[in-house]
Amino acid sequence: MQGNDIGYVGDVMIGTPPRSFRMLMDSGSSDLWVGSEFCSNNGGSNCGNHTFLGPNSSSSFKLLSKTWSITYGSGHVTGELAQDIVMFGDLTLPSHMFGVAHNESNDFAADDIPLDGILGLGKKELTTQNVATVLDSMYQSGLIQQSIVSYKIPRLADQKNDGEITLGGMDPAKYASGSVVTFPNVNTQGFWEGAIGAFKVDGRDLGLVNRTGVLDTGTTLLVGPPADVKAIHAAIPGSKSSDGVDWIIPCTTTSVLSLNFGGQDWAIDARDLAFLPIDPDVPRGDCTSAISGTLPFGGETEWLVSAALPGPTRMPDVH
């Protein structure tokens, strides 16, 4: 799995002969889809310089003539369900059902978007396709022992290229022994969500209680209730905002934000809080904050926690 600190992508092989599709690994949705050979974007042109799937490229491809659509926080696609061979490393689903997009918004169709589709890794309750998710199909087929997924999230600036996604378990080579914590999944809608015991900036508890966080690898920023986000930035020297939604912090900040999951504080490195320079020519000036103030779908106590949060955590749930 590779990342650019905005999204995390991995290669999935689909079809006969198998071809590689670069997929966004998204724990905040549950559908697998790729662009169709007949794809067009909202403006009527084609869907850009991407890899597409259909009867011309795969002899095992079968269109199921059942329409399907999904809308994300940014972008939407519509299309039909299809069936084909899908391979994840050495794991093969010989006849998996998933979506092929006949129409994509520019959020996905533009040439500079470095992905060919999305691999949703949430729970079955989130699916809009009403077919088995990839994780459930693998579990039901005996390919994996647990219907879970784990991630080793790389930081682009570290230049290690050591990202990894593990289906069905955890890779002990990717985390420190004894550092795993387990906490319940409190969400019943299909998201991976845990209770946040505390928010701390530089070790100081901000007194934000009874909060939960949806762990979402498809979300770029940490998104929380505006009042919470204001309290966090008030503890980060040099923070400013004109609207309470988007915040600016010094690119040179040394402040560390910690979120407590499972009784353990997980620190977000200051380098990850200073998201992007406002002026690329002034890299030590003002930066966009990686924390945004917007009410998520759960109201004033729920956060969307992006892949900026490090560390091995597990949320047990029923298959």
C-alpha positions as CSV (number, residue, x, y, z in Angstrom):
1,M,0.0,0.0,0.0
2,Q,1.3,3.4,-1.0
3,G,0.2,6.8,0.2
4,N,0.6,10.5,-0.5
5,D,-0.8,11.6,2.9
6,I,-4.1,12.4,1.2
7,G,-5.2,8.9,0.2
8,Y,-3.8,5.4,0.4
9,V,-3.8,3.1,-2.6
10,G,-3.0,-0.5,-3.4
11,D,-3.0,-2.7,-6.4
12,V,-5.8,-5.2,-7.0
13,M,-5.8,-7.6,-9.9
14,I,-9.0,-8.1,-11.8
15,G,-10.1,-10.1,-14.9
16,T,-8.7,-12.6,-17.4
17,P,-6.0,-11.9,-18.2
18,P,-5.5,-10.2,-14.8
19,R,-4.7,-6.5,-14.9
20,S,-3.7,-4.2,-12.1
21,F,-6.1,-1.6,-10.8
22,R,-4.9,1.1,-8.4
23,M,-7.6,1.2,-5.6
24,L,-8.2,3.7,-2.8
25,M,-8.3,1.6,0.4
26,D,-11.3,3.0,2.2
27,S,-12.4,1.8,5.6
28,G,-15.3,4.3,5.5
29,S,-17.2,2.6,2.8
30,S,-17.9,-1.1,1.8
31,D,-18.3,-1.2,-2.0
32,L,-15.7,-2.3,-4.5
33,W,-15.9,-0.6,-7.9
34,V,-13.8,0.3,-10.9
35,G,-14.4,2.3,-14.0
36,S,-16.2,0.7,-16.9
37,E,-14.8,0.5,-20.5
38,F,-17.8,2.7,-21.4
39,C,-17.3,5.2,-18.7
40,S,-18.0,8.9,-19.1
41,N,-17.8,11.8,-16.7
42,N,-20.4,14.3,-15.8
43,G,-19.3,16.6,-18.7
44,G,-19.9,13.9,-21.2
45,S,-16.2,13.1,-22.0
46,N,-14.3,10.0,-21.0
47,C,-13.1,9.1,-17.5
48,G,-9.5,10.1,-18.0
49,N,-6.2,8.2,-18.1
50,H,-7.2,5.2,-15.9
51,T,-7.5,1.5,-16.2
52,F,-11.0,0.3,-17.1
53,L,-12.8,-3.1,-17.0
54,G,-15.3,-4.7,-19.4
55,P,-15.8,-7.5,-21.9
56,N,-13.1,-6.1,-24.3
57,S,-10.4,-6.5,-21.7
58,S,-11.6,-9.5,-19.6
59,S,-12.9,-12.8,-21.0
60,S,-14.3,-13.7,-17.6
61,F,-16.2,-10.4,-17.2
62,K,-20.0,-10.7,-16.8
63,L,-22.3,-7.7,-16.6
64,L,-25.3,-8.4,-14.3
65,S,-27.6,-5.6,-15.6
66,K,-28.4,-4.3,-12.2
67,T,-27.9,-0.6,-11.7
68,W,-26.0,0.8,-8.7
69,S,-24.8,4.2,-7.5
70,I,-22.9,5.7,-4.6
71,T,-22.2,9.2,-3.3
72,Y,-19.2,10.0,-1.1
73,G,-18.2,13.1,0.8
74,S,-16.5,14.1,-2.4
75,G,-17.8,12.7,-5.6
76,H,-20.2,10.1,-6.9
77,V,-20.4,7.3,-9.4
78,T,-23.2,5.4,-11.1
79,G,-23.1,2.1,-13.0
80,E,-24.0,-1.5,-13.0
81,L,-23.0,-4.6,-11.0
82,A,-20.6,-7.1,-12.6
83,Q,-18.9,-10.3,-11.8
84,D,-15.3,-11.3,-12.4
85,I,-12.1,-12.8,-10.9
86,V,-10.6,-10.5,-8.2
87,M,-7.2,-11.1,-6.7
88,F,-5.6,-9.5,-3.7
89,G,-2.0,-10.7,-3.5
90,D,-2.2,-14.5,-3.3
91,L,-5.9,-14.4,-2.3
92,T,-8.4,-15.0,-5.1
93,L,-12.2,-14.6,-5.3
94,P,-13.1,-16.5,-8.5
95,S,-16.5,-14.8,-9.1
96,H,-16.9,-11.8,-7.0
97,M,-19.7,-9.3,-7.6
98,F,-18.9,-5.6,-7.5
99,G,-19.6,-2.3,-9.4
100,V,-18.4,-1.0,-12.7
101,A,-18.9,2.8,-13.0
102,H,-20.4,4.0,-16.3
103,N,-20.5,7.6,-15.0
104,E,-18.0,9.3,-12.7
105,S,-17.8,12.8,-11.3
106,N,-14.5,14.6,-11.9
107,D,-13.4,13.7,-8.4
108,F,-12.6,10.3,-9.9
109,A,-12.5,10.8,-13.6
110,A,-9.8,13.6,-13.8
111,D,-6.4,12.5,-15.2
112,D,-4.5,13.7,-12.1
113,I,-6.5,11.4,-9.8
114,P,-4.1,8.5,-9.1
115,L,-6.7,5.7,-8.7
116,D,-8.9,3.5,-10.8
117,G,-11.5,2.7,-8.2
118,I,-12.3,2.2,-4.6
119,L,-12.0,-0.9,-2.4
120,G,-14.4,-0.4,0.5
121,L,-13.3,-2.1,3.7
122,G,-16.1,-1.2,6.0
123,K,-18.8,-3.6,7.3
124,K,-21.6,-5.0,5.2
125,E,-24.2,-2.6,6.6
126,L,-22.6,0.2,4.5
127,T,-22.9,-1.5,1.1
128,T,-25.0,0.2,-1.5
129,Q,-24.6,-2.7,-3.9
130,N,-26.4,-5.3,-1.7
131,V,-23.8,-7.9,-2.4
132,A,-21.2,-9.5,-0.1
133,T,-18.2,-7.2,0.7
134,V,-14.7,-8.3,-0.1
135,L,-13.9,-9.1,3.5
136,D,-17.1,-11.1,4.0
137,S,-16.6,-13.0,0.7
138,M,-13.1,-13.9,1.8
139,Y,-14.2,-15.0,5.2
140,Q,-17.1,-17.1,3.9
141,S,-14.8,-18.7,1.4
142,G,-12.3,-19.7,4.1
143,L,-9.6,-17.5,2.6
144,I,-9.2,-15.5,5.8
145,Q,-9.9,-16.5,9.4
146,Q,-11.4,-13.2,10.6
147,S,-13.4,-10.6,8.7
148,I,-11.0,-7.8,9.6
149,V,-8.4,-5.7,8.0
150,S,-5.3,-3.9,9.3
151,Y,-3.1,-1.1,7.9
152,K,0.5,0.0,8.1
153,I,0.1,3.6,7.1
154,P,3.2,5.2,5.6
155,R,4.2,8.9,5.8
156,L,5.3,10.3,2.4
157,A,8.1,12.4,3.8
158,D,9.7,9.4,5.5
159,Q,10.3,7.9,2.0
160,K,10.2,4.4,3.4
161,N,7.5,3.0,1.1
162,D,6.6,0.5,3.8
163,G,2.8,0.7,3.8
164,E,0.9,-2.5,3.9
165,I,-2.7,-3.7,4.1
166,T,-3.4,-7.1,5.7
167,L,-6.7,-8.8,5.1
168,G,-7.9,-11.2,7.8
169,G,-5.4,-10.3,10.5
170,M,-2.4,-8.2,11.5
171,D,1.2,-8.4,10.4
172,P,3.3,-8.5,13.6
173,A,6.3,-7.3,11.7
174,K,4.6,-3.9,11.3
175,Y,4.0,-2.9,14.9
176,A,5.8,-3.0,18.2
177,S,5.2,-6.0,20.4
178,G,2.9,-5.3,23.3
179,S,1.5,-2.1,21.8
180,V,-1.9,-3.5,20.6
181,V,-5.0,-2.3,22.3
182,T,-8.6,-3.6,21.8
183,F,-11.8,-1.6,22.1
184,P,-15.4,-2.2,21.1
185,N,-16.9,-1.0,17.8
186,V,-19.7,1.3,19.0
187,N,-21.2,1.8,15.6
188,T,-24.2,-0.2,14.3
189,Q,-24.3,1.3,10.8
190,G,-21.2,-0.4,9.4
191,F,-18.4,2.0,10.3
192,W,-15.4,1.2,12.4
193,E,-16.0,3.6,15.4
194,G,-14.6,3.7,18.9
195,A,-14.9,5.8,22.1
196,I,-12.4,8.6,22.4
197,G,-11.4,8.8,26.1
198,A,-9.6,12.1,25.9
199,F,-8.1,14.8,23.6
200,K,-4.8,16.2,24.7
201,V,-2.5,18.9,23.3
202,D,1.1,18.7,24.5
203,G,-0.1,16.4,27.3
204,R,-2.8,18.8,28.6
205,D,-6.3,17.2,28.7
206,L,-8.8,19.5,27.0
207,G,-11.8,18.1,28.9
208,L,-13.7,16.9,25.8
209,V,-15.6,13.8,27.0
210,N,-18.2,11.3,25.6
211,R,-16.8,11.6,22.1
212,T,-16.4,8.9,19.5
213,G,-14.3,8.6,16.4
214,V,-15.0,6.9,13.0
215,L,-11.7,5.4,11.8
216,D,-11.7,6.3,8.1
217,T,-8.7,5.7,5.8
218,G,-10.5,7.5,3.0
219,T,-10.7,10.8,4.9
220,T,-7.8,13.2,4.5
221,L,-8.3,15.4,7.5
222,L,-9.4,14.9,11.1
223,V,-13.0,16.3,11.1
224,G,-14.8,17.2,14.3
225,P,-17.5,19.4,15.8
226,P,-16.5,23.1,15.4
227,A,-16.5,23.7,19.1
228,D,-14.1,20.8,19.7
229,V,-11.9,21.9,16.9
230,K,-11.8,25.5,18.3
231,A,-10.8,24.2,21.7
232,I,-7.9,22.1,20.2
233,H,-6.6,25.0,18.1
234,A,-6.8,27.3,21.1
235,A,-4.1,25.1,22.6
236,I,-1.9,25.3,19.5
237,P,0.1,28.6,19.5
238,G,-0.3,30.6,16.3
239,S,-3.6,29.1,15.2
240,K,-6.2,31.2,13.4
241,S,-9.4,30.8,11.5
242,S,-11.9,33.1,9.8
243,D,-14.9,30.8,9.8
244,G,-14.3,28.1,12.5
245,V,-14.2,25.4,9.8
246,D,-10.8,25.8,8.1
247,W,-7.8,26.5,10.4
248,I,-4.3,27.8,9.9
249,I,-1.3,26.8,12.1
250,P,2.4,27.5,11.8
251,C,4.2,25.1,9.5
252,T,6.8,24.9,12.2
253,T,4.5,24.0,15.0
254,T,5.8,21.5,17.6
255,S,2.4,20.9,19.2
256,V,1.3,17.2,19.5
257,L,-2.4,16.2,19.6
258,S,-3.2,12.9,21.3
259,L,-6.4,10.9,21.1
260,N,-7.1,8.2,23.6
261,F,-8.5,5.0,22.3
262,G,-8.7,1.8,24.4
263,G,-7.2,3.6,27.4
264,Q,-4.0,4.5,25.5
265,D,-3.0,7.9,24.1
266,W,-2.1,7.9,20.4
267,A,0.0,10.9,19.4
268,I,-0.3,12.6,16.1
269,D,3.1,14.0,15.0
270,A,3.3,17.8,14.6
271,R,4.5,17.2,11.0
272,D,1.1,15.6,10.3
273,L,-0.9,18.5,12.0
274,A,0.7,21.0,9.6
275,F,-0.9,19.7,6.5
276,L,0.1,21.8,3.5
277,P,1.8,25.3,3.3
278,I,-0.5,28.1,2.3
279,D,2.3,29.3,0.0
280,P,4.4,26.5,-1.4
281,D,7.3,29.0,-1.7
282,V,7.2,29.6,2.1
283,P,7.3,26.1,3.6
284,R,8.1,27.5,7.1
285,G,5.2,30.0,7.0
286,D,1.5,29.3,7.6
287,C,0.1,25.8,6.9
288,T,-3.4,24.4,6.6
289,S,-4.3,22.6,9.7
290,A,-5.1,18.9,9.4
291,I,-8.0,19.4,11.8
292,S,-11.3,20.7,10.3
293,G,-14.4,21.9,12.0
294,T,-17.5,20.4,10.4
295,L,-20.3,18.5,12.0
296,P,-20.0,14.9,10.9
297,F,-23.1,12.7,10.4
298,G,-23.2,11.8,14.1
299,G,-23.6,15.3,15.4
300,E,-21.7,17.2,18.1
301,T,-20.0,14.3,19.8
302,E,-18.6,12.4,16.7
303,W,-15.3,12.7,14.9
304,L,-14.0,11.4,11.6
305,V,-10.4,10.2,12.4
306,S,-8.3,10.0,9.3
307,A,-5.2,7.9,8.6
308,A,-3.1,10.5,10.4
309,L,-3.7,8.5,13.6
310,P,-0.9,6.0,14.1
311,G,-0.6,2.8,16.1
312,P,-2.0,-0.7,16.2
313,T,-5.6,-0.8,17.4
314,R,-8.3,-3.5,17.1
315,M,-12.0,-3.3,17.2
316,P,-13.6,-6.7,17.8
317,D,-17.0,-7.3,16.3
318,V,-19.3,-10.1,15.2
319,H,-18.8,-11.6,11.7
